[in-house]
Amino acid sequence: MPAHPVRKARNPGEVRSDISRDFFAPRSSEALAADGDGRLTGVTGDSGAGTEFVVARNPQADSKLPYLVRLPLDGGLVLKARERWPSSARVYCHRFEDPWPPNAEVIEREPVRLCRRRGAAVDLVLERGSRARSQFVFTQVRGRNAIFWQTQRTAKSANPGARVPRGRALREPLAVLVDTRERYPYRFSTLPVERHREALPAGDYGVRDATGELLAAVERKTLENLATSLSDGSLAFQMGRLAELPLAAVAVEGRYAALLAHSHAPAGWLADQLIRLQTRYPHVPVVFLDSRRHAEDWTHRFLATALTDRQAILDIDPA
C-alpha cells in the first residue's frame, strides 16, 4: 500500500504511571533501545519502589491472603498473596486496596533483573540463582477477576485450561479501522466486525482503545507486495511506524518458501532483507499465513486479542 504520512512523535520522556496504560503506551526511542538486550524492564523506580521485589506480612489481620508482594511497576504494584512464592502450586493474589504500609514487616527483599508486562501478564525475574523466574497472570475465574502467581513448574501442574488467560468474548462487535488507502480490504463477513474507514498513521487495519488511542495495527502484504517493499526499501519505513504503536504486526498472504524462491531477486536476497528488518524491529512480527483467508482470520484474532487483553488489565485495575 502507499506510504503513510509521518506521524507526530510523542515526547520520549513521557511516562505513563498506571498499570492499565503503561504497557500499551506508544514506545519511545529510549524504550526501544532499552529493550534491545532483553534485560531492562519497564521498572519506573518512583514512589520508593526502586528495582526490588519485596514480600511482607499483610497487616490486615482478617485477610485470608496473609502476605503482601510489591512489584517495581508504576511506583510499586502491591498485591495480596496466599503464599510467599509459588513453590508447589499457583498462588492466588488480589490487588491491595491501600498504599504500601510504611511499617510493613518485610520478610524478603530481592533485586529485580526484569519486570515486564506482556499482555495480561507480568513476567518477573529476580537476581538470584534459584526461585528466580515467575509470572503474574491477570485472568478470570467463573466470571470474576483473579490474579495467579505461577512458575513454569506450577503452571504445568495446574488445570491446563486455567493456567493462561482464557479467551474473552468482546462486549460488542469488534470495531476494525480500515485504512482509506487499502484497495481490497478484508470483509470479515462471517465475523462480528464493524468496519470503519480511516486514514491510519500505520498499518492497514487497526483498533482503538476506550481512550481513542490506536492500540494495535496490522500491515497486510501479498507476497508480491512484500517483495516489492523489500526491494525498494519502503517496508523499513512502514515497520518503523508500526514500531511506534503498542502492538503491531505484518501479515503476509503467502508462504516463506515462496519468498525464498522468488524469481525477481537473487536467491535468498529478499529473505536476508526481511531478517534484517525483523532484528531491527523485534516487536513487529512478520507472520506468513499461506493465504488471504488465513491472513484475514489471523488479523481479526490479533486485533480482538489486543482489546481483550487490554480489558483484562482494566478489569483488575480500572484506575
C-alpha positions as protocol buffer text, in pm:
chain_id: "A"
residue {
  index: 1
  type: MET
  ca { x: 0 y: 0 z: 0 }
}
residue {
  index: 2
  type: PRO
  ca { x: 117 y: 363 z: -40 }
}
residue {
  index: 3
  type: ALA
  ca { x: 346 y: 509 z: 221 }
}
residue {
  index: 4
  type: HIS
  ca { x: 177 y: 672 z: 519 }
}
residue {
  index: 5
  type: PRO
  ca { x: 231 y: 1031 z: 625 }
}
residue {
  index: 6
  type: VAL
  ca { x: 481 y: 1077 z: 905 }
}
residue {
  index: 7
  type: ARG
  ca { x: 319 y: 1056 z: 1245 }
}
residue {
  index: 8
  type: LYS
  ca { x: 389 y: 1322 z: 1503 }
}
residue {
  index: 9
  type: ALA
  ca { x: 624 y: 1170 z: 1761 }
}
residue {
  index: 10
  type: ARG
  ca { x: 540 y: 1159 z: 2128 }
}
residue {
  index: 11
  type: ASN
  ca { x: 765 y: 1315 z: 2384 }
}
residue {
  index: 12
  type: PRO
  ca { x: 1025 y: 1043 z: 2454 }
}
residue {
  index: 13
  type: GLY
  ca { x: 1031 y: 1137 z: 2820 }
}
residue {
  index: 14
  type: GLU
  ca { x: 660 y: 1084 z: 2870 }
}
residue {
  index: 15
  type: VAL
  ca { x: 586 y: 828 z: 3143 }
}
residue {
  index: 16
  type: ARG
  ca { x: 255 y: 653 z: 3194 }
}
residue {
  index: 17
  type: SER
  ca { x: 209 y: 581 z: 3562 }
}
residue {
  index: 18
  type: ASP
  ca { x: -80 y: 334 z: 3582 }
}
residue {
  index: 19
  type: ILE
  ca { x: -74 y: -35 z: 3500 }
}
residue {
  index: 20
  type: SER
  ca { x: -364 y: -20 z: 3255 }
}
residue {
  index: 21
  type: ARG
  ca { x: -197 y: 237 z: 3026 }
}
residue {
  index: 22
  type: ASP
  ca { x: 178 y: 191 z: 3066 }
}
residue {
  index: 23
  type: PHE
  ca { x: 208 y: -142 z: 2885 }
}
residue {
  index: 24
  type: PHE
  ca { x: 1 y: -18 z: 2593 }
}
residue {
  index: 25
  type: ALA
  ca { x: 166 y: 324 z: 2566 }
}
residue {
  index: 26
  type: PRO
  ca { x: 342 y: 404 z: 2236 }
}
residue {
  index: 27
  type: ARG
  ca { x: 707 y: 302 z: 2255 }
}
residue {
  index: 28
  type: SER
  ca { x: 960 y: 587 z: 2268 }
}
residue {
  index: 29
  type: SER
  ca { x: 1303 y: 554 z: 2108 }
}
residue {
  index: 30
  type: GLU
  ca { x: 1459 y: 527 z: 2455 }
}
residue {
  index: 31
  type: ALA
  ca { x: 1223 y: 242 z: 2547 }
}
residue {
  index: 32
  type: LEU
  ca { x: 1303 y: 58 z: 2225 }
}
residue {
  index: 33
  type: ALA
  ca { x: 1675 y: 96 z: 2288 }
}
residue {
  index: 34
  type: ALA
  ca { x: 1644 y: -20 z: 2648 }
}
residue {
  index: 35
  type: ASP
  ca { x: 1461 y: -334 z: 2537 }
}
residue {
  index: 36
  type: GLY
  ca { x: 1742 y: -425 z: 2300 }
}
residue {
  index: 37
  type: ASP
  ca { x: 1932 y: -666 z: 2525 }
}
residue {
  index: 38
  type: GLY
  ca { x: 1620 y: -814 z: 2686 }
}
residue {
  index: 39
  type: ARG
  ca { x: 1723 y: -715 z: 3039 }
}
residue {
  index: 40
  type: LEU
  ca { x: 1561 y: -385 z: 3111 }
}
residue {
  index: 41
  type: THR
  ca { x: 1247 y: -385 z: 3236 }
}
residue {
  index: 42
  type: GLY
  ca { x: 971 y: -130 z: 3244 }
}
residue {
  index: 43
  type: VAL
  ca { x: 1067 y: -53 z: 3604 }
}
residue {
  index: 44
  type: THR
  ca { x: 984 y: 304 z: 3695 }
}
residue {
  index: 45
  type: GLY
  ca { x: 1156 y: 319 z: 4031 }
}
residue {
  index: 46
  type: ASP
  ca { x: 949 y: 608 z: 4167 }
}
residue {
  index: 47
  type: SER
  ca { x: 748 y: 626 z: 4491 }
}
residue {
  index: 48
  type: GLY
  ca { x: 1023 y: 433 z: 4668 }
}
residue {
  index: 49
  type: ALA
  ca { x: 959 y: 112 z: 4472 }
}
residue {
  index: 50
  type: GLY
  ca { x: 1314 y: 106 z: 4333 }
}
residue {
  index: 51
  type: THR
  ca { x: 1411 y: -209 z: 4148 }
}
residue {
  index: 52
  type: GLU
  ca { x: 1340 y: -454 z: 4429 }
}
residue {
  index: 53
  type: PHE
  ca { x: 1081 y: -725 z: 4475 }
}
residue {
  index: 54
  type: VAL
  ca { x: 952 y: -712 z: 4833 }
}
residue {
  index: 55
  type: VAL
  ca { x: 749 y: -964 z: 5035 }
}
residue {
  index: 56
  type: ALA
  ca { x: 592 y: -858 z: 5366 }
}
residue {
  index: 57
  type: ARG
  ca { x: 323 y: -967 z: 5607 }
}
residue {
  index: 58
  type: ASN
  ca { x: -25 y: -836 z: 5533 }
}
residue {
  index: 59
  type: PRO
  ca { x: -128 y: -602 z: 5818 }
}
residue {
  index: 60
  type: GLN
  ca { x: -496 y: -686 z: 5754 }
}
residue {
  index: 61
  type: ALA
  ca { x: -541 y: -944 z: 6026 }
}
residue {
  index: 62
  type: ASP
  ca { x: -876 y: -1075 z: 5895 }
}
residue {
  index: 63
  type: SER
  ca { x: -749 y: -1131 z: 5540 }
}
residue {
  index: 64
  type: LYS
  ca { x: -720 y: -1485 z: 5400 }
}
residue {
  index: 65
  type: LEU
  ca { x: -420 y: -1363 z: 5199 }
}
residue {
  index: 66
  type: PRO
  ca { x: -151 y: -1320 z: 5467 }
}
residue {
  index: 67
  type: TYR
  ca { x: 130 y: -1174 z: 5253 }
}
residue {
  index: 68
  type: LEU
  ca { x: 195 y: -861 z: 5050 }
}
residue {
  index: 69
  type: VAL
  ca { x: 418 y: -857 z: 4741 }
}
residue {
  index: 70
  type: ARG
  ca { x: 538 y: -539 z: 4572 }
}
residue {
  index: 71
  type: LEU
  ca { x: 645 y: -535 z: 4209 }
}
residue {
  index: 72
  type: PRO
  ca { x: 860 y: -247 z: 4079 }
}
residue {
  index: 73
  type: LEU
  ca { x: 595 y: -118 z: 3837 }
}
residue {
  index: 74
  type: ASP
  ca { x: 423 y: 221 z: 3847 }
}
residue {
  index: 75
  type: GLY
  ca { x: 579 y: 325 z: 4173 }
}
residue {
  index: 76
  type: GLY
  ca { x: 508 y: -15 z: 4327 }
}
residue {
  index: 77
  type: LEU
  ca { x: 228 y: -253 z: 4228 }
}
residue {
  index: 78
  type: VAL
  ca { x: 110 y: -409 z: 4556 }
}
residue {
  index: 79
  type: LEU
  ca { x: -78 y: -739 z: 4568 }
}
residue {
  index: 80
  type: LYS
  ca { x: -206 y: -956 z: 4850 }
}
residue {
  index: 81
  type: ALA
  ca { x: -91 y: -1317 z: 4816 }
}
residue {
  index: 82
  type: ARG
  ca { x: -175 y: -1651 z: 4972 }
}
residue {
  index: 83
  type: GLU
  ca { x: 188 y: -1765 z: 4983 }
}
residue {
  index: 84
  type: ARG
  ca { x: 537 y: -1610 z: 4973 }
}
residue {
  index: 85
  type: TRP
  ca { x: 633 y: -1789 z: 4649 }
}
residue {
  index: 86
  type: PRO
  ca { x: 458 y: -2035 z: 4411 }
}
residue {
  index: 87
  type: SER
  ca { x: 672 y: -2331 z: 4522 }
}
residue {
  index: 88
  type: SER
  ca { x: 427 y: -2620 z: 4481 }
}
residue {
  index: 89
  type: ALA
  ca { x: 115 y: -2461 z: 4332 }
}
residue {
  index: 90
  type: ARG
  ca { x: -6 y: -2140 z: 4175 }
}
residue {
  index: 91
  type: VAL
  ca { x: -62 y: -1866 z: 4430 }
}
residue {
  index: 92
  type: TYR
  ca { x: -386 y: -1671 z: 4431 }
}
residue {
  index: 93
  type: CYS
  ca { x: -341 y: -1292 z: 4457 }
}
residue {
  index: 94
  type: HIS
  ca { x: -561 y: -986 z: 4479 }
}
residue {
  index: 95
  type: ARG
  ca { x: -496 y: -616 z: 4441 }
}
residue {
  index: 96
  type: PHE
  ca { x: -412 y: -449 z: 4775 }
}
residue {
  index: 97
  type: GLU
  ca { x: -660 y: -167 z: 4832 }
}
residue {
  index: 98
  type: ASP
  ca { x: -422 y: 68 z: 5016 }
}
residue {
  index: 99
  type: PRO
  ca { x: -70 y: 206 z: 4958 }
}
residue {
  index: 100
  type: TRP
  ca { x: 227 y: 6 z: 5076 }
}
residue {
  index: 101
  type: PRO
  ca { x: 219 y: 12 z: 5460 }
}
residue {
  index: 102
  type: PRO
  ca { x: 504 y: 230 z: 5590 }
}
residue {
  index: 103
  type: ASN
  ca { x: 570 y: -6 z: 5881 }
}
residue {
  index: 104
  type: ALA
  ca { x: 526 y: -331 z: 5691 }
}
residue {
  index: 105
  type: GLU
  ca { x: 707 y: -634 z: 5836 }
}
residue {
  index: 106
  type: VAL
  ca { x: 937 y: -719 z: 5546 }
}
residue {
  index: 107
  type: ILE
  ca { x: 1018 y: -1090 z: 5510 }
}
residue {
  index: 108
  type: GLU
  ca { x: 1211 y: -1085 z: 5184 }
}
residue {
  index: 109
  type: ARG
  ca { x: 1373 y: -825 z: 4962 }
}
residue {
  index: 110
  type: GLU
  ca { x: 1536 y: -922 z: 4630 }
}
residue {
  index: 111
  type: PRO
  ca { x: 1690 y: -718 z: 4344 }
}
residue {
  index: 112
  type: VAL
  ca { x: 1500 y: -745 z: 4016 }
}
residue {
  index: 113
  type: ARG
  ca { x: 1659 y: -832 z: 3685 }
}
residue {
  index: 114
  type: LEU
  ca { x: 1341 y: -795 z: 3475 }
}
residue {
  index: 115
  type: CYS
  ca { x: 982 y: -696 z: 3542 }
}
residue {
  index: 116
  type: ARG
  ca { x: 779 y: -651 z: 3226 }
}
residue {
  index: 117
  type: ARG
  ca { x: 414 y: -658 z: 3122 }
}
residue {
  index: 118
  type: ARG
  ca { x: 324 y: -895 z: 2842 }
}
residue {
  index: 119
  type: GLY
  ca { x: -43 y: -852 z: 2760 }
}
residue {
  index: 120
  type: ALA
  ca { x: -248 y: -971 z: 3055 }
}
residue {
  index: 121
  type: ALA
  ca { x: 58 y: -1097 z: 3241 }
}
residue {
  index: 122
  type: VAL
  ca { x: 366 y: -963 z: 3419 }
}
residue {
  index: 123
  type: ASP
  ca { x: 696 y: -1151 z: 3393 }
}
residue {
  index: 124
  type: LEU
  ca { x: 927 y: -1125 z: 3695 }
}
residue {
  index: 125
  type: VAL
  ca { x: 1293 y: -1235 z: 3701 }
}
residue {
  index: 126
  type: LEU
  ca { x: 1492 y: -1192 z: 4022 }
}
residue {
  index: 127
  type: GLU
  ca { x: 1871 y: -1161 z: 4058 }
}
residue {
  index: 128
  type: ARG
  ca { x: 1925 y: -1491 z: 4237 }
}
residue {
  index: 129
  type: GLY
  ca { x: 2022 y: -1844 z: 4146 }
}
residue {
  index: 130
  type: SER
  ca { x: 1706 y: -2035 z: 4237 }
}
residue {
  index: 131
  type: ARG
  ca { x: 1337 y: -1943 z: 4250 }
}
residue {
  index: 132
  type: ALA
  ca { x: 1416 y: -1657 z: 4017 }
}
residue {
  index: 133
  type: ARG
  ca { x: 1152 y: -1670 z: 3740 }
}
residue {
  index: 134
  type: SER
  ca { x: 778 y: -1632 z: 3784 }
}
residue {
  index: 135
  type: GLN
  ca { x: 474 y: -1476 z: 3624 }
}
residue {
  index: 136
  type: PHE
  ca { x: 162 y: -1295 z: 3742 }
}
residue {
  index: 137
  type: VAL
  ca { x: -140 y: -1375 z: 3522 }
}
residue {
  index: 138
  type: PHE
  ca { x: -443 y: -1144 z: 3518 }
}
residue {
  index: 139
  type: THR
  ca { x: -745 y: -1357 z: 3425 }
}
residue {
  index: 140
  type: GLN
  ca { x: -1100 y: -1453 z: 3519 }
}
residue {
  index: 141
  type: VAL
  ca { x: -1239 y: -1749 z: 3711 }
}
residue {
  index: 142
  type: ARG
  ca { x: -1613 y: -1818 z: 3680 }
}
residue {
  index: 143
  type: GLY
  ca { x: -1661 y: -1464 z: 3554 }
}
residue {
  index: 144
  type: ARG
  ca { x: -1471 y: -1297 z: 3839 }
}
residue {
  index: 145
  type: ASN
  ca { x: -1135 y: -1119 z: 3813 }
}
residue {
  index: 146
  type: ALA
  ca { x: -838 y: -1310 z: 3952 }
}
residue {
  index: 147
  type: ILE
  ca { x: -458 y: -1289 z: 3961 }
}
residue {
  index: 148
  type: PHE
  ca { x: -244 y: -1604 z: 3974 }
}
residue {
  index: 149
  type: TRP
  ca { x: 127 y: -1607 z: 4054 }
}
residue {
  index: 150
  type: GLN
  ca { x: 298 y: -1904 z: 3897 }
}
residue {
  index: 151
  type: THR
  ca { x: 625 y: -2059 z: 3787 }
}
residue {
  index: 152
  type: GLN
  ca { x: 671 y: -2285 z: 3487 }
}
residue {
  index: 153
  type: ARG
  ca { x: 656 y: -2592 z: 3708 }
}
residue {
  index: 154
  type: THR
  ca { x: 344 y: -2492 z: 3900 }
}
residue {
  index: 155
  type: ALA
  ca { x: 170 y: -2386 z: 3577 }
}
residue {
  index: 156
  type: LYS
  ca { x: 224 y: -2733 z: 3432 }
}
residue {
  index: 157
  type: SER
  ca { x: 72 y: -2896 z: 3740 }
}
residue {
  index: 158
  type: ALA
  ca { x: -232 y: -2668 z: 3741 }
}
residue {
  index: 159
  type: ASN
  ca { x: -555 y: -2708 z: 3549 }
}
residue {
  index: 160
  type: PRO
  ca { x: -439 y: -2665 z: 3186 }
}
residue {
  index: 161
  type: GLY
  ca { x: -744 y: -2458 z: 3099 }
}
residue {
  index: 162
  type: ALA
  ca { x: -682 y: -2209 z: 3377 }
}
residue {
  index: 163
  type: ARG
  ca { x: -307 y: -2155 z: 3371 }
}
residue {
  index: 164
  type: VAL
  ca { x: -325 y: -1887 z: 3100 }
}
residue {
  index: 165
  type: PRO
  ca { x: -586 y: -1612 z: 3047 }
}
residue {
  index: 166
  type: ARG
  ca { x: -894 y: -1762 z: 2889 }
}
residue {
  index: 167
  type: GLY
  ca { x: -1029 y: -1622 z: 2566 }
}
residue {
  index: 168
  type: ARG
  ca { x: -1273 y: -1344 z: 2643 }
}
residue {
  index: 169
  type: ALA
  ca { x: -1573 y: -1250 z: 2435 }
}
residue {
  index: 170
  type: LEU
  ca { x: -1586 y: -887 z: 2333 }
}
residue {
  index: 171
  type: ARG
  ca { x: -1878 y: -699 z: 2480 }
}
residue {
  index: 172
  type: GLU
  ca { x: -1979 y: -568 z: 2138 }
}
residue {
  index: 173
  type: PRO
  ca { x: -1879 y: -623 z: 1772 }
}
residue {
  index: 174
  type: LEU
  ca { x: -1511 y: -555 z: 1706 }
}
residue {
  index: 175
  type: ALA
  ca { x: -1472 y: -209 z: 1551 }
}
residue {
  index: 176
  type: VAL
  ca { x: -1195 y: -256 z: 1294 }
}
residue {
  index: 177
  type: LEU
  ca { x: -1044 y: 53 z: 1134 }
}
residue {
  index: 178
  type: VAL
  ca { x: -957 y: 3 z: 767 }
}
residue {
  index: 179
  type: ASP
  ca { x: -706 y: 240 z: 613 }
}
residue {
  index: 180
  type: THR
  ca { x: -853 y: 454 z: 337 }
}
residue {
  index: 181
  type: ARG
  ca { x: -566 y: 356 z: 104 }
}
residue {
  index: 182
  type: GLU
  ca { x: -641 y: -17 z: 135 }
}
residue {
  index: 183
  type: ARG
  ca { x: -785 y: -104 z: -210 }
}
residue {
  index: 184
  type: TYR
  ca { x: -919 y: -455 z: -149 }
}
residue {
  index: 185
  type: PRO
  ca { x: -988 y: -473 z: 224 }
}
residue {
  index: 186
  type: TYR
  ca { x: -1086 y: -777 z: 423 }
}
residue {
  index: 187
  type: ARG
  ca { x: -1462 y: -807 z: 461 }
}
residue {
  index: 188
  type: PHE
  ca { x: -1468 y: -1012 z: 786 }
}
residue {
  index: 189
  type: SER
  ca { x: -1809 y: -1119 z: 656 }
}
residue {
  index: 190
  type: THR
  ca { x: -1851 y: -1422 z: 885 }
}
residue {
  index: 191
  type: LEU
  ca { x: -1721 y: -1244 z: 1196 }
}
residue {
  index: 192
  type: PRO
  ca { x: -1880 y: -996 z: 1444 }
}
residue {
  index: 193
  type: VAL
  ca { x: -1694 y: -697 z: 1299 }
}
residue {
  index: 194
  type: GLU
  ca { x: -1789 y: -339 z: 1220 }
}
residue {
  index: 195
  type: ARG
  ca { x: -1556 y: -183 z: 961 }
}
residue {
  index: 196
  type: HIS
  ca { x: -1478 y: 188 z: 962 }
}
residue {
  index: 197
  type: ARG
  ca { x: -1267 y: 366 z: 701 }
}
residue {
  index: 198
  type: GLU
  ca { x: -998 y: 595 z: 840 }
}
residue {
  index: 199
  type: ALA
  ca { x: -655 y: 723 z: 737 }
}
residue {
  index: 200
  type: LEU
  ca { x: -434 y: 527 z: 976 }
}
residue {
  index: 201
  type: PRO
  ca { x: -87 y: 652 z: 1075 }
}
residue {
  index: 202
  type: ALA
  ca { x: 45 y: 294 z: 1038 }
}
residue {
  index: 203
  type: GLY
  ca { x: -88 y: -36 z: 909 }
}
residue {
  index: 204
  type: ASP
  ca { x: -393 y: -132 z: 703 }
}
residue {
  index: 205
  type: TYR
  ca { x: -618 y: -249 z: 989 }
}
residue {
  index: 206
  type: GLY
  ca { x: -634 y: -127 z: 1346 }
}
residue {
  index: 207
  type: VAL
  ca { x: -834 y: -96 z: 1666 }
}
residue {
  index: 208
  type: ARG
  ca { x: -860 y: 186 z: 1916 }
}
residue {
  index: 209
  type: ASP
  ca { x: -892 y: 152 z: 2291 }
}
residue {
  index: 210
  type: ALA
  ca { x: -1154 y: 320 z: 2508 }
}
residue {
  index: 211
  type: THR
  ca { x: -947 y: 642 z: 2520 }
}
residue {
  index: 212
  type: GLY
  ca { x: -930 y: 666 z: 2140 }
}
residue {
  index: 213
  type: GLU
  ca { x: -563 y: 572 z: 2115 }
}
residue {
  index: 214
  type: LEU
  ca { x: -463 y: 343 z: 1829 }
}
residue {
  index: 215
  type: LEU
  ca { x: -389 y: 26 z: 2027 }
}
residue {
  index: 216
  type: ALA
  ca { x: -291 y: -225 z: 1757 }
}
residue {
  index: 217
  type: ALA
  ca { x: -241 y: -238 z: 1381 }
}
residue {
  index: 218
  type: VAL
  ca { x: -174 y: -496 z: 1112 }
}
residue {
  index: 219
  type: GLU
  ca { x: 1 y: -426 z: 784 }
}
residue {
  index: 220
  type: ARG
  ca { x: -129 y: -661 z: 511 }
}
residue {
  index: 221
  type: LYS
  ca { x: 108 y: -782 z: 242 }
}
residue {
  index: 222
  type: THR
  ca { x: 63 y: -1007 z: -57 }
}
residue {
  index: 223
  type: LEU
  ca { x: 378 y: -1195 z: -145 }
}
residue {
  index: 224
  type: GLU
  ca { x: 436 y: -969 z: -446 }
}
residue {
  index: 225
  type: ASN
  ca { x: 384 y: -655 z: -239 }
}
residue {
  index: 226
  type: LEU
  ca { x: 622 y: -787 z: 26 }
}
residue {
  index: 227
  type: ALA
  ca { x: 889 y: -849 z: -236 }
}
residue {
  index: 228
  type: THR
  ca { x: 841 y: -501 z: -384 }
}
residue {
  index: 229
  type: SER
  ca { x: 850 y: -323 z: -49 }
}
residue {
  index: 230
  type: LEU
  ca { x: 1165 y: -514 z: 48 }
}
residue {
  index: 231
  type: SER
  ca { x: 1330 y: -425 z: -282 }
}
residue {
  index: 232
  type: ASP
  ca { x: 1252 y: -52 z: -277 }
}
residue {
  index: 233
  type: GLY
  ca { x: 1307 y: -10 z: 99 }
}
residue {
  index: 234
  type: SER
  ca { x: 954 y: 107 z: 181 }
}
residue {
  index: 235
  type: LEU
  ca { x: 890 y: -180 z: 425 }
}
residue {
  index: 236
  type: ALA
  ca { x: 1157 y: -43 z: 658 }
}
residue {
  index: 237
  type: PHE
  ca { x: 966 y: 283 z: 695 }
}
residue {
  index: 238
  type: GLN
  ca { x: 633 y: 102 z: 737 }
}
residue {
  index: 239
  type: MET
  ca { x: 775 y: -118 z: 1012 }
}
residue {
  index: 240
  type: GLY
  ca { x: 930 y: 186 z: 1175 }
}
residue {
  index: 241
  type: ARG
  ca { x: 586 y: 345 z: 1203 }
}
residue {
  index: 242
  type: LEU
  ca { x: 433 y: 20 z: 1326 }
}
residue {
  index: 243
  type: ALA
  ca { x: 700 y: 1 z: 1597 }
}
residue {
  index: 244
  type: GLU
  ca { x: 571 y: 330 z: 1743 }
}
residue {
  index: 245
  type: LEU
  ca { x: 241 y: 160 z: 1831 }
}
residue {
  index: 246
  type: PRO
  ca { x: 180 y: -51 z: 2140 }
}
residue {
  index: 247
  type: LEU
  ca { x: 107 y: -364 z: 1932 }
}
residue {
  index: 248
  type: ALA
  ca { x: 163 y: -425 z: 1561 }
}
residue {
  index: 249
  type: ALA
  ca { x: 238 y: -696 z: 1308 }
}
residue {
  index: 250
  type: VAL
  ca { x: 281 y: -763 z: 937 }
}
residue {
  index: 251
  type: ALA
  ca { x: 53 y: -1034 z: 794 }
}
residue {
  index: 252
  type: VAL
  ca { x: 178 y: -1192 z: 470 }
}
residue {
  index: 253
  type: GLU
  ca { x: -67 y: -1372 z: 242 }
}
residue {
  index: 254
  type: GLY
  ca { x: 181 y: -1636 z: 134 }
}
residue {
  index: 255
  type: ARG
  ca { x: 448 y: -1884 z: 238 }
}
residue {
  index: 256
  type: TYR
  ca { x: 805 y: -1813 z: 341 }
}
residue {
  index: 257
  type: ALA
  ca { x: 924 y: -2079 z: 96 }
}
residue {
  index: 258
  type: ALA
  ca { x: 778 y: -1874 z: -189 }
}
residue {
  index: 259
  type: LEU
  ca { x: 976 y: -1570 z: -75 }
}
residue {
  index: 260
  type: LEU
  ca { x: 1297 y: -1773 z: -81 }
}
residue {
  index: 261
  type: ALA
  ca { x: 1222 y: -1889 z: -436 }
}
residue {
  index: 262
  type: HIS
  ca { x: 1101 y: -1552 z: -567 }
}
residue {
  index: 263
  type: SER
  ca { x: 1211 y: -1507 z: -929 }
}
residue {
  index: 264
  type: HIS
  ca { x: 1260 y: -1129 z: -924 }
}
residue {
  index: 265
  type: ALA
  ca { x: 1561 y: -1129 z: -689 }
}
residue {
  index: 266
  type: PRO
  ca { x: 1876 y: -1336 z: -631 }
}
residue {
  index: 267
  type: ALA
  ca { x: 1816 y: -1648 z: -424 }
}
residue {
  index: 268
  type: GLY
  ca { x: 1784 y: -1560 z: -56 }
}
residue {
  index: 269
  type: TRP
  ca { x: 1827 y: -1185 z: -103 }
}
residue {
  index: 270
  type: LEU
  ca { x: 1469 y: -1094 z: -11 }
}
residue {
  index: 271
  type: ALA
  ca { x: 1482 y: -1321 z: 293 }
}
residue {
  index: 272
  type: ASP
  ca { x: 1804 y: -1155 z: 407 }
}
residue {
  index: 273
  type: GLN
  ca { x: 1645 y: -811 z: 382 }
}
residue {
  index: 274
  type: LEU
  ca { x: 1341 y: -929 z: 577 }
}
residue {
  index: 275
  type: ILE
  ca { x: 1554 y: -1080 z: 855 }
}
residue {
  index: 276
  type: ARG
  ca { x: 1745 y: -753 z: 891 }
}
residue {
  index: 277
  type: LEU
  ca { x: 1418 y: -567 z: 942 }
}
residue {
  index: 278
  type: GLN
  ca { x: 1291 y: -825 z: 1190 }
}
residue {
  index: 279
  type: THR
  ca { x: 1605 y: -789 z: 1401 }
}
residue {
  index: 280
  type: ARG
  ca { x: 1578 y: -410 z: 1376 }
}
residue {
  index: 281
  type: TYR
  ca { x: 1212 y: -410 z: 1481 }
}
residue {
  index: 282
  type: PRO
  ca { x: 1176 y: -719 z: 1705 }
}
residue {
  index: 283
  type: HIS
  ca { x: 841 y: -602 z: 1844 }
}
residue {
  index: 284
  type: VAL
  ca { x: 678 y: -609 z: 1498 }
}
residue {
  index: 285
  type: PRO
  ca { x: 644 y: -977 z: 1400 }
}
residue {
  index: 286
  type: VAL
  ca { x: 614 y: -1074 z: 1034 }
}
residue {
  index: 287
  type: VAL
  ca { x: 376 y: -1369 z: 1006 }
}
residue {
  index: 288
  type: PHE
  ca { x: 344 y: -1586 z: 694 }
}
residue {
  index: 289
  type: LEU
  ca { x: -15 y: -1711 z: 668 }
}
residue {
  index: 290
  type: ASP
  ca { x: -39 y: -1917 z: 349 }
}
residue {
  index: 291
  type: SER
  ca { x: -347 y: -1747 z: 202 }
}
residue {
  index: 292
  type: ARG
  ca { x: -565 y: -1438 z: 211 }
}
residue {
  index: 293
  type: ARG
  ca { x: -834 y: -1626 z: 403 }
}
residue {
  index: 294
  type: HIS
  ca { x: -588 y: -1730 z: 674 }
}
residue {
  index: 295
  type: ALA
  ca { x: -442 y: -1380 z: 693 }
}
residue {
  index: 296
  type: GLU
  ca { x: -790 y: -1232 z: 737 }
}
residue {
  index: 297
  type: ASP
  ca { x: -867 y: -1475 z: 1018 }
}
residue {
  index: 298
  type: TRP
  ca { x: -531 y: -1406 z: 1189 }
}
residue {
  index: 299
  type: THR
  ca { x: -577 y: -1028 z: 1161 }
}
residue {
  index: 300
  type: HIS
  ca { x: -916 y: -1050 z: 1332 }
}
residue {
  index: 301
  type: ARG
  ca { x: -777 y: -1267 z: 1613 }
}
residue {
  index: 302
  type: PHE
  ca { x: -476 y: -1039 z: 1666 }
}
residue {
  index: 303
  type: LEU
  ca { x: -685 y: -721 z: 1690 }
}
residue {
  index: 304
  type: ALA
  ca { x: -954 y: -881 z: 1907 }
}
residue {
  index: 305
  type: THR
  ca { x: -694 y: -1024 z: 2146 }
}
residue {
  index: 306
  type: ALA
  ca { x: -525 y: -684 z: 2176 }
}
residue {
  index: 307
  type: LEU
  ca { x: -854 y: -537 z: 2300 }
}
residue {
  index: 308
  type: THR
  ca { x: -947 y: -824 z: 2531 }
}
residue {
  index: 309
  type: ASP
  ca { x: -601 y: -830 z: 2691 }
}
residue {
  index: 310
  type: ARG
  ca { x: -629 y: -457 z: 2746 }
}
residue {
  index: 311
  type: GLN
  ca { x: -971 y: -508 z: 2904 }
}
residue {
  index: 312
  type: ALA
  ca { x: -829 y: -782 z: 3130 }
}
residue {
  index: 313
  type: ILE
  ca { x: -589 y: -531 z: 3284 }
}
residue {
  index: 314
  type: LEU
  ca { x: -857 y: -262 z: 3313 }
}
residue {
  index: 315
  type: ASP
  ca { x: -1087 y: -508 z: 3494 }
}
residue {
  index: 316
  type: ILE
  ca { x: -817 y: -569 z: 3755 }
}
residue {
  index: 317
  type: ASP
  ca { x: -700 y: -208 z: 3778 }
}
residue {
  index: 318
  type: PRO
  ca { x: -958 y: 39 z: 3641 }
}
residue {
  index: 319
  type: ALA
  ca { x: -756 y: 344 z: 3755 }
}
